[in-house]
Amino acid sequence: MAIFFLLVGPEIEREIYIGELSNLKNALLPVLAAIGSMAILTLFYYLFNVCFLRSIRTNKVEE
């Protein structure tokens, strides 16, 4: 995974400074998609680790 980011990082930087993503309008969708995916994964983590595991400890399912 580290090798992937070492290879992709300079490409993304180049695109931000001189490529397709240098225009804010073109860069907005990928940025929003990245933020949205982090928010969804955070929600899944919270739902599983807090709600589901709490229901296992108390032996009841929250509704």
mmCIF file of the N, C-alpha and C atoms, coordinates in Angstrom:
data_MODEL
# 
_entry.id   MODEL 
# 
loop_
_atom_site.group_PDB 
_atom_site.id 
_atom_site.type_symbol 
_atom_site.label_atom_id 
_atom_site.label_alt_id 
_atom_site.label_comp_id 
_atom_site.label_asym_id 
_atom_site.label_entity_id 
_atom_site.label_seq_id 
_atom_site.pdbx_PDB_ins_code 
_atom_site.Cartn_x 
_atom_site.Cartn_y 
_atom_site.Cartn_z 
_atom_site.occupancy 
_atom_site.B_iso_or_equiv 
_atom_site.pdbx_formal_charge 
_atom_site.auth_seq_id 
_atom_site.auth_comp_id 
_atom_site.auth_asym_id 
_atom_site.auth_atom_id 
_atom_site.pdbx_PDB_model_num 
ATOM 1   N N  . MET A 1 1  ? 0.826   -1.176 0.000   1.00 0.00 ? 1  MET A N  1 
ATOM 2   C CA . MET A 1 1  ? 0.000   0.000  0.000   1.00 0.00 ? 1  MET A CA 1 
ATOM 3   C C  . MET A 1 1  ? 0.882   1.255  0.000   1.00 0.00 ? 1  MET A C  1 
ATOM 4   N N  . ALA A 1 2  ? 1.993   1.181  0.703   1.00 0.00 ? 2  ALA A N  1 
ATOM 5   C CA . ALA A 1 2  ? 2.906   2.322  0.720   1.00 0.00 ? 2  ALA A CA 1 
ATOM 6   C C  . ALA A 1 2  ? 3.468   2.584  -0.672  1.00 0.00 ? 2  ALA A C  1 
ATOM 7   N N  . ILE A 1 3  ? 3.775   1.523  -1.399  1.00 0.00 ? 3  ILE A N  1 
ATOM 8   C CA . ILE A 1 3  ? 4.293   1.684  -2.761  1.00 0.00 ? 3  ILE A CA 1 
ATOM 9   C C  . ILE A 1 3  ? 3.242   2.332  -3.649  1.00 0.00 ? 3  ILE A C  1 
ATOM 10  N N  . PHE A 1 4  ? 1.991   1.942  -3.486  1.00 0.00 ? 4  PHE A N  1 
ATOM 11  C CA . PHE A 1 4  ? 0.902   2.542  -4.261  1.00 0.00 ? 4  PHE A CA 1 
ATOM 12  C C  . PHE A 1 4  ? 0.867   4.051  -4.053  1.00 0.00 ? 4  PHE A C  1 
ATOM 13  N N  . PHE A 1 5  ? 0.892   4.487  -2.783  1.00 0.00 ? 5  PHE A N  1 
ATOM 14  C CA . PHE A 1 5  ? 0.808   5.915  -2.509  1.00 0.00 ? 5  PHE A CA 1 
ATOM 15  C C  . PHE A 1 5  ? 2.078   6.654  -2.926  1.00 0.00 ? 5  PHE A C  1 
ATOM 16  N N  . LEU A 1 6  ? 3.221   5.980  -2.895  1.00 0.00 ? 6  LEU A N  1 
ATOM 17  C CA . LEU A 1 6  ? 4.444   6.602  -3.395  1.00 0.00 ? 6  LEU A CA 1 
ATOM 18  C C  . LEU A 1 6  ? 4.373   6.830  -4.903  1.00 0.00 ? 6  LEU A C  1 
ATOM 19  N N  . LEU A 1 7  ? 3.683   5.963  -5.612  1.00 0.00 ? 7  LEU A N  1 
ATOM 20  C CA . LEU A 1 7  ? 3.541   6.122  -7.058  1.00 0.00 ? 7  LEU A CA 1 
ATOM 21  C C  . LEU A 1 7  ? 2.417   7.082  -7.427  1.00 0.00 ? 7  LEU A C  1 
ATOM 22  N N  . VAL A 1 8  ? 1.319   7.034  -6.712  1.00 0.00 ? 8  VAL A N  1 
ATOM 23  C CA . VAL A 1 8  ? 0.150   7.837  -7.054  1.00 0.00 ? 8  VAL A CA 1 
ATOM 24  C C  . VAL A 1 8  ? 0.271   9.270  -6.535  1.00 0.00 ? 8  VAL A C  1 
ATOM 25  N N  . GLY A 1 9  ? 0.942   9.464  -5.409  1.00 0.00 ? 9  GLY A N  1 
ATOM 26  C CA . GLY A 1 9  ? 1.069   10.792 -4.811  1.00 0.00 ? 9  GLY A CA 1 
ATOM 27  C C  . GLY A 1 9  ? 1.620   11.849 -5.760  1.00 0.00 ? 9  GLY A C  1 
ATOM 28  N N  . PRO A 1 10 ? 2.763   11.596 -6.402  1.00 0.00 ? 10 PRO A N  1 
ATOM 29  C CA . PRO A 1 10 ? 3.289   12.598 -7.347  1.00 0.00 ? 10 PRO A CA 1 
ATOM 30  C C  . PRO A 1 10 ? 2.359   12.848 -8.541  1.00 0.00 ? 10 PRO A C  1 
ATOM 31  N N  . GLU A 1 11 ? 1.658   11.825 -8.998  1.00 0.00 ? 11 GLU A N  1 
ATOM 32  C CA . GLU A 1 11 ? 0.714   12.018 -10.098 1.00 0.00 ? 11 GLU A CA 1 
ATOM 33  C C  . GLU A 1 11 ? -0.423  12.940 -9.698  1.00 0.00 ? 11 GLU A C  1 
ATOM 34  N N  . ILE A 1 12 ? -0.957  12.730 -8.504  1.00 0.00 ? 12 ILE A N  1 
ATOM 35  C CA . ILE A 1 12 ? -2.044  13.586 -8.026  1.00 0.00 ? 12 ILE A CA 1 
ATOM 36  C C  . ILE A 1 12 ? -1.543  15.013 -7.842  1.00 0.00 ? 12 ILE A C  1 
ATOM 37  N N  . GLU A 1 13 ? -0.347  15.164 -7.292  1.00 0.00 ? 13 GLU A N  1 
ATOM 38  C CA . GLU A 1 13 ? 0.218   16.503 -7.103  1.00 0.00 ? 13 GLU A CA 1 
ATOM 39  C C  . GLU A 1 13 ? 0.385   17.222 -8.443  1.00 0.00 ? 13 GLU A C  1 
ATOM 40  N N  . ARG A 1 14 ? 0.861   16.510 -9.444  1.00 0.00 ? 14 ARG A N  1 
ATOM 41  C CA . ARG A 1 14 ? 1.035   17.101 -10.775 1.00 0.00 ? 14 ARG A CA 1 
ATOM 42  C C  . ARG A 1 14 ? -0.304  17.522 -11.356 1.00 0.00 ? 14 ARG A C  1 
ATOM 43  N N  . GLU A 1 15 ? -1.326  16.683 -11.196 1.00 0.00 ? 15 GLU A N  1 
ATOM 44  C CA . GLU A 1 15 ? -2.653  17.017 -11.713 1.00 0.00 ? 15 GLU A CA 1 
ATOM 45  C C  . GLU A 1 15 ? -3.250  18.229 -11.000 1.00 0.00 ? 15 GLU A C  1 
ATOM 46  N N  . ILE A 1 16 ? -2.965  18.370 -9.707  1.00 0.00 ? 16 ILE A N  1 
ATOM 47  C CA . ILE A 1 16 ? -3.499  19.510 -8.961  1.00 0.00 ? 16 ILE A CA 1 
ATOM 48  C C  . ILE A 1 16 ? -2.830  20.808 -9.417  1.00 0.00 ? 16 ILE A C  1 
ATOM 49  N N  . TYR A 1 17 ? -1.532  20.783 -9.652  1.00 0.00 ? 17 TYR A N  1 
ATOM 50  C CA . TYR A 1 17 ? -0.819  22.013 -9.992  1.00 0.00 ? 17 TYR A CA 1 
ATOM 51  C C  . TYR A 1 17 ? -0.908  22.388 -11.465 1.00 0.00 ? 17 TYR A C  1 
ATOM 52  N N  . ILE A 1 18 ? -0.784  21.417 -12.383 1.00 0.00 ? 18 ILE A N  1 
ATOM 53  C CA . ILE A 1 18 ? -0.748  21.782 -13.802 1.00 0.00 ? 18 ILE A CA 1 
ATOM 54  C C  . ILE A 1 18 ? -1.711  20.981 -14.668 1.00 0.00 ? 18 ILE A C  1 
ATOM 55  N N  . GLY A 1 19 ? -2.440  20.053 -14.089 1.00 0.00 ? 19 GLY A N  1 
ATOM 56  C CA . GLY A 1 19 ? -3.268  19.173 -14.906 1.00 0.00 ? 19 GLY A CA 1 
ATOM 57  C C  . GLY A 1 19 ? -4.751  19.467 -14.823 1.00 0.00 ? 19 GLY A C  1 
ATOM 58  N N  . GLU A 1 20 ? -5.529  18.415 -14.978 1.00 0.00 ? 20 GLU A N  1 
ATOM 59  C CA . GLU A 1 20 ? -6.987  18.506 -15.009 1.00 0.00 ? 20 GLU A CA 1 
ATOM 60  C C  . GLU A 1 20 ? -7.583  19.047 -13.719 1.00 0.00 ? 20 GLU A C  1 
ATOM 61  N N  . LEU A 1 21 ? -6.947  18.783 -12.587 1.00 0.00 ? 21 LEU A N  1 
ATOM 62  C CA . LEU A 1 21 ? -7.505  19.189 -11.297 1.00 0.00 ? 21 LEU A CA 1 
ATOM 63  C C  . LEU A 1 21 ? -7.049  20.576 -10.852 1.00 0.00 ? 21 LEU A C  1 
ATOM 64  N N  . SER A 1 22 ? -6.370  21.323 -11.720 1.00 0.00 ? 22 SER A N  1 
ATOM 65  C CA . SER A 1 22 ? -5.928  22.666 -11.347 1.00 0.00 ? 22 SER A CA 1 
ATOM 66  C C  . SER A 1 22 ? -7.097  23.643 -11.290 1.00 0.00 ? 22 SER A C  1 
ATOM 67  N N  . ASN A 1 23 ? -8.173  23.341 -11.993 1.00 0.00 ? 23 ASN A N  1 
ATOM 68  C CA . ASN A 1 23 ? -9.384  24.153 -11.946 1.00 0.00 ? 23 ASN A CA 1 
ATOM 69  C C  . ASN A 1 23 ? -10.249 23.655 -10.790 1.00 0.00 ? 23 ASN A C  1 
ATOM 70  N N  . LEU A 1 24 ? -10.727 24.569 -9.949  1.00 0.00 ? 24 LEU A N  1 
ATOM 71  C CA . LEU A 1 24 ? -11.520 24.184 -8.778  1.00 0.00 ? 24 LEU A CA 1 
ATOM 72  C C  . LEU A 1 24 ? -12.787 23.435 -9.179  1.00 0.00 ? 24 LEU A C  1 
ATOM 73  N N  . LYS A 1 25 ? -13.392 23.824 -10.281 1.00 0.00 ? 25 LYS A N  1 
ATOM 74  C CA . LYS A 1 25 ? -14.621 23.164 -10.737 1.00 0.00 ? 25 LYS A CA 1 
ATOM 75  C C  . LYS A 1 25 ? -14.365 21.690 -11.068 1.00 0.00 ? 25 LYS A C  1 
ATOM 76  N N  . ASN A 1 26 ? -13.242 21.397 -11.663 1.00 0.00 ? 26 ASN A N  1 
ATOM 77  C CA . ASN A 1 26 ? -12.908 20.015 -12.008 1.00 0.00 ? 26 ASN A CA 1 
ATOM 78  C C  . ASN A 1 26 ? -12.478 19.205 -10.790 1.00 0.00 ? 26 ASN A C  1 
ATOM 79  N N  . ALA A 1 27 ? -11.909 19.860 -9.791  1.00 0.00 ? 27 ALA A N  1 
ATOM 80  C CA . ALA A 1 27 ? -11.411 19.157 -8.610  1.00 0.00 ? 27 ALA A CA 1 
ATOM 81  C C  . ALA A 1 27 ? -12.491 18.940 -7.561  1.00 0.00 ? 27 ALA A C  1 
ATOM 82  N N  . LEU A 1 28 ? -13.622 19.630 -7.688  1.00 0.00 ? 28 LEU A N  1 
ATOM 83  C CA . LEU A 1 28 ? -14.642 19.577 -6.647  1.00 0.00 ? 28 LEU A CA 1 
ATOM 84  C C  . LEU A 1 28 ? -15.247 18.181 -6.485  1.00 0.00 ? 28 LEU A C  1 
ATOM 85  N N  . LEU A 1 29 ? -15.577 17.515 -7.558  1.00 0.00 ? 29 LEU A N  1 
ATOM 86  C CA . LEU A 1 29 ? -16.203 16.191 -7.474  1.00 0.00 ? 29 LEU A CA 1 
ATOM 87  C C  . LEU A 1 29 ? -15.295 15.150 -6.804  1.00 0.00 ? 29 LEU A C  1 
ATOM 88  N N  . PRO A 1 30 ? -14.029 15.018 -7.188  1.00 0.00 ? 30 PRO A N  1 
ATOM 89  C CA . PRO A 1 30 ? -13.178 14.044 -6.496  1.00 0.00 ? 30 PRO A CA 1 
ATOM 90  C C  . PRO A 1 30 ? -12.980 14.359 -5.016  1.00 0.00 ? 30 PRO A C  1 
ATOM 91  N N  . VAL A 1 31 ? -12.893 15.645 -4.677  1.00 0.00 ? 31 VAL A N  1 
ATOM 92  C CA . VAL A 1 31 ? -12.720 16.024 -3.273  1.00 0.00 ? 31 VAL A CA 1 
ATOM 93  C C  . VAL A 1 31 ? -13.966 15.669 -2.478  1.00 0.00 ? 31 VAL A C  1 
ATOM 94  N N  . LEU A 1 32 ? -15.141 15.990 -3.012  1.00 0.00 ? 32 LEU A N  1 
ATOM 95  C CA . LEU A 1 32 ? -16.392 15.660 -2.320  1.00 0.00 ? 32 LEU A CA 1 
ATOM 96  C C  . LEU A 1 32 ? -16.594 14.150 -2.212  1.00 0.00 ? 32 LEU A C  1 
ATOM 97  N N  . ALA A 1 33 ? -16.186 13.412 -3.229  1.00 0.00 ? 33 ALA A N  1 
ATOM 98  C CA . ALA A 1 33 ? -16.300 11.952 -3.180  1.00 0.00 ? 33 ALA A CA 1 
ATOM 99  C C  . ALA A 1 33 ? -15.395 11.371 -2.093  1.00 0.00 ? 33 ALA A C  1 
ATOM 100 N N  . ALA A 1 34 ? -14.202 11.902 -1.948  1.00 0.00 ? 34 ALA A N  1 
ATOM 101 C CA . ALA A 1 34 ? -13.288 11.423 -0.906  1.00 0.00 ? 34 ALA A CA 1 
ATOM 102 C C  . ALA A 1 34 ? -13.834 11.736 0.483   1.00 0.00 ? 34 ALA A C  1 
ATOM 103 N N  . ILE A 1 35 ? -14.351 12.942 0.670   1.00 0.00 ? 35 ILE A N  1 
ATOM 104 C CA . ILE A 1 35 ? -14.915 13.323 1.973   1.00 0.00 ? 35 ILE A CA 1 
ATOM 105 C C  . ILE A 1 35 ? -16.148 12.484 2.280   1.00 0.00 ? 35 ILE A C  1 
ATOM 106 N N  . GLY A 1 36 ? -16.999 12.272 1.286   1.00 0.00 ? 36 GLY A N  1 
ATOM 107 C CA . GLY A 1 36 ? -18.202 11.463 1.487   1.00 0.00 ? 36 GLY A CA 1 
ATOM 108 C C  . GLY A 1 36 ? -17.887 10.022 1.827   1.00 0.00 ? 36 GLY A C  1 
ATOM 109 N N  . SER A 1 37 ? -16.890 9.458  1.175   1.00 0.00 ? 37 SER A N  1 
ATOM 110 C CA . SER A 1 37 ? -16.543 8.066  1.478   1.00 0.00 ? 37 SER A CA 1 
ATOM 111 C C  . SER A 1 37 ? -15.967 7.935  2.882   1.00 0.00 ? 37 SER A C  1 
ATOM 112 N N  . MET A 1 38 ? -15.199 8.928  3.329   1.00 0.00 ? 38 MET A N  1 
ATOM 113 C CA . MET A 1 38 ? -14.689 8.884  4.704   1.00 0.00 ? 38 MET A CA 1 
ATOM 114 C C  . MET A 1 38 ? -15.833 9.000  5.704   1.00 0.00 ? 38 MET A C  1 
ATOM 115 N N  . ALA A 1 39 ? -16.816 9.841  5.398   1.00 0.00 ? 39 ALA A N  1 
ATOM 116 C CA . ALA A 1 39 ? -17.955 10.010 6.305   1.00 0.00 ? 39 ALA A CA 1 
ATOM 117 C C  . ALA A 1 39 ? -18.787 8.733  6.385   1.00 0.00 ? 39 ALA A C  1 
ATOM 118 N N  . ILE A 1 40 ? -18.999 8.075  5.264   1.00 0.00 ? 40 ILE A N  1 
ATOM 119 C CA . ILE A 1 40 ? -19.781 6.836  5.255   1.00 0.00 ? 40 ILE A CA 1 
ATOM 120 C C  . ILE A 1 40 ? -19.052 5.735  6.021   1.00 0.00 ? 40 ILE A C  1 
ATOM 121 N N  . LEU A 1 41 ? -17.743 5.610  5.817   1.00 0.00 ? 41 LEU A N  1 
ATOM 122 C CA . LEU A 1 41 ? -16.980 4.596  6.551   1.00 0.00 ? 41 LEU A CA 1 
ATOM 123 C C  . LEU A 1 41 ? -16.968 4.885  8.047   1.00 0.00 ? 41 LEU A C  1 
ATOM 124 N N  . THR A 1 42 ? -16.913 6.158  8.418   1.00 0.00 ? 42 THR A N  1 
ATOM 125 C CA . THR A 1 42 ? -16.979 6.524  9.831   1.00 0.00 ? 42 THR A CA 1 
ATOM 126 C C  . THR A 1 42 ? -18.324 6.135  10.419  1.00 0.00 ? 42 THR A C  1 
ATOM 127 N N  . LEU A 1 43 ? -19.389 6.351  9.671   1.00 0.00 ? 43 LEU A N  1 
ATOM 128 C CA . LEU A 1 43 ? -20.725 5.974  10.126  1.00 0.00 ? 43 LEU A CA 1 
ATOM 129 C C  . LEU A 1 43 ? -20.839 4.459  10.304  1.00 0.00 ? 43 LEU A C  1 
ATOM 130 N N  . PHE A 1 44 ? -20.332 3.683  9.354   1.00 0.00 ? 44 PHE A N  1 
ATOM 131 C CA . PHE A 1 44 ? -20.356 2.224  9.483   1.00 0.00 ? 44 PHE A CA 1 
ATOM 132 C C  . PHE A 1 44 ? -19.563 1.768  10.702  1.00 0.00 ? 44 PHE A C  1 
ATOM 133 N N  . TYR A 1 45 ? -18.399 2.350  10.916  1.00 0.00 ? 45 TYR A N  1 
ATOM 134 C CA . TYR A 1 45 ? -17.573 2.006  12.075  1.00 0.00 ? 45 TYR A CA 1 
ATOM 135 C C  . TYR A 1 45 ? -18.335 2.291  13.360  1.00 0.00 ? 45 TYR A C  1 
ATOM 136 N N  . TYR A 1 46 ? -18.956 3.458  13.434  1.00 0.00 ? 46 TYR A N  1 
ATOM 137 C CA . TYR A 1 46 ? -19.713 3.825  14.628  1.00 0.00 ? 46 TYR A CA 1 
ATOM 138 C C  . TYR A 1 46 ? -20.883 2.869  14.846  1.00 0.00 ? 46 TYR A C  1 
ATOM 139 N N  . LEU A 1 47 ? -21.648 2.608  13.793  1.00 0.00 ? 47 LEU A N  1 
ATOM 140 C CA . LEU A 1 47 ? -22.811 1.737  13.938  1.00 0.00 ? 47 LEU A CA 1 
ATOM 141 C C  . LEU A 1 47 ? -22.412 0.340  14.388  1.00 0.00 ? 47 LEU A C  1 
ATOM 142 N N  . PHE A 1 48 ? -21.340 -0.188 13.844  1.00 0.00 ? 48 PHE A N  1 
ATOM 143 C CA . PHE A 1 48 ? -20.929 -1.534 14.228  1.00 0.00 ? 48 PHE A CA 1 
ATOM 144 C C  . PHE A 1 48 ? -20.336 -1.561 15.624  1.00 0.00 ? 48 PHE A C  1 
ATOM 145 N N  . ASN A 1 49 ? -19.371 -0.699 15.877  1.00 0.00 ? 49 ASN A N  1 
ATOM 146 C CA . ASN A 1 49 ? -18.633 -0.779 17.138  1.00 0.00 ? 49 ASN A CA 1 
ATOM 147 C C  . ASN A 1 49 ? -19.396 -0.234 18.332  1.00 0.00 ? 49 ASN A C  1 
ATOM 148 N N  . VAL A 1 50 ? -20.243 0.726  18.153  1.00 0.00 ? 50 VAL A N  1 
ATOM 149 C CA . VAL A 1 50 ? -20.962 1.290  19.287  1.00 0.00 ? 50 VAL A CA 1 
ATOM 150 C C  . VAL A 1 50 ? -22.325 0.627  19.442  1.00 0.00 ? 50 VAL A C  1 
ATOM 151 N N  . CYS A 1 51 ? -23.135 0.672  18.413  1.00 0.00 ? 51 CYS A N  1 
ATOM 152 C CA . CYS A 1 51 ? -24.505 0.164  18.533  1.00 0.00 ? 51 CYS A CA 1 
ATOM 153 C C  . CYS A 1 51 ? -24.559 -1.360 18.596  1.00 0.00 ? 51 CYS A C  1 
ATOM 154 N N  . PHE A 1 52 ? -23.910 -2.032 17.657  1.00 0.00 ? 52 PHE A N  1 
ATOM 155 C CA . PHE A 1 52 ? -24.003 -3.484 17.593  1.00 0.00 ? 52 PHE A CA 1 
ATOM 156 C C  . PHE A 1 52 ? -23.326 -4.139 18.790  1.00 0.00 ? 52 PHE A C  1 
ATOM 157 N N  . LEU A 1 53 ? -22.148 -3.688 19.131  1.00 0.00 ? 53 LEU A N  1 
ATOM 158 C CA . LEU A 1 53 ? -21.439 -4.307 20.248  1.00 0.00 ? 53 LEU A CA 1 
ATOM 159 C C  . LEU A 1 53 ? -22.117 -4.001 21.574  1.00 0.00 ? 53 LEU A C  1 
ATOM 160 N N  . ARG A 1 54 ? -22.755 -2.835 21.697  1.00 0.00 ? 54 ARG A N  1 
ATOM 161 C CA . ARG A 1 54 ? -23.508 -2.521 22.903  1.00 0.00 ? 54 ARG A CA 1 
ATOM 162 C C  . ARG A 1 54 ? -24.700 -3.471 23.031  1.00 0.00 ? 54 ARG A C  1 
ATOM 163 N N  . SER A 1 55 ? -25.342 -3.783 21.906  1.00 0.00 ? 55 SER A N  1 
ATOM 164 C CA . SER A 1 55 ? -26.488 -4.684 21.960  1.00 0.00 ? 55 SER A CA 1 
ATOM 165 C C  . SER A 1 55 ? -26.063 -6.109 22.299  1.00 0.00 ? 55 SER A C  1 
ATOM 166 N N  . ILE A 1 56 ? -24.867 -6.504 21.918  1.00 0.00 ? 56 ILE A N  1 
ATOM 167 C CA . ILE A 1 56 ? -24.373 -7.833 22.284  1.00 0.00 ? 56 ILE A CA 1 
ATOM 168 C C  . ILE A 1 56 ? -24.137 -7.901 23.792  1.00 0.00 ? 56 ILE A C  1 
ATOM 169 N N  . ARG A 1 57 ? -23.556 -6.843 24.359  1.00 0.00 ? 57 ARG A N  1 
ATOM 170 C CA . ARG A 1 57 ? -23.279 -6.839 25.793  1.00 0.00 ? 57 ARG A CA 1 
ATOM 171 C C  . ARG A 1 57 ? -24.552 -6.837 26.628  1.00 0.00 ? 57 ARG A C  1 
ATOM 172 N N  . THR A 1 58 ? -25.576 -6.146 26.155  1.00 0.00 ? 58 THR A N  1 
ATOM 173 C CA . THR A 1 58 ? -26.819 -6.068 26.927  1.00 0.00 ? 58 THR A CA 1 
ATOM 174 C C  . THR A 1 58 ? -27.809 -7.157 26.531  1.00 0.00 ? 58 THR A C  1 
ATOM 175 N N  . ASN A 1 59 ? -27.467 -7.952 25.529  1.00 0.00 ? 59 ASN A N  1 
ATOM 176 C CA . ASN A 1 59 ? -28.305 -9.050 25.053  1.00 0.00 ? 59 ASN A CA 1 
ATOM 177 C C  . ASN A 1 59 ? -29.636 -8.593 24.479  1.00 0.00 ? 59 ASN A C  1 
ATOM 178 N N  . LYS A 1 60 ? -29.674 -7.416 23.877  1.00 0.00 ? 60 LYS A N  1 
ATOM 179 C CA . LYS A 1 60 ? -30.875 -6.971 23.186  1.00 0.00 ? 60 LYS A CA 1 
ATOM 180 C C  . LYS A 1 60 ? -30.460 -6.162 21.971  1.00 0.00 ? 60 LYS A C  1 
ATOM 181 N N  . VAL A 1 61 ? -31.320 -6.140 20.974  1.00 0.00 ? 61 VAL A N  1 
ATOM 182 C CA . VAL A 1 61 ? -31.046 -5.425 19.736  1.00 0.00 ? 61 VAL A CA 1 
ATOM 183 C C  . VAL A 1 61 ? -31.740 -4.076 19.805  1.00 0.00 ? 61 VAL A C  1 
ATOM 184 N N  . GLU A 1 62 ? -30.987 -2.989 19.511  1.00 0.00 ? 62 GLU A N  1 
ATOM 185 C CA . GLU A 1 62 ? -31.581 -1.655 19.524  1.00 0.00 ? 62 GLU A CA 1 
ATOM 186 C C  . GLU A 1 62 ? -32.406 -1.459 18.267  1.00 0.00 ? 62 GLU A C  1 
ATOM 187 N N  . GLU A 1 63 ? -33.492 -0.766 18.412  1.00 0.00 ? 63 GLU A N  1 
ATOM 188 C CA . GLU A 1 63 ? -34.342 -0.488 17.252  1.00 0.00 ? 63 GLU A CA 1 
ATOM 189 C C  . GLU A 1 63 ? -34.376 0.977  16.970  1.00 0.00 ? 63 GLU A C  1 
# 
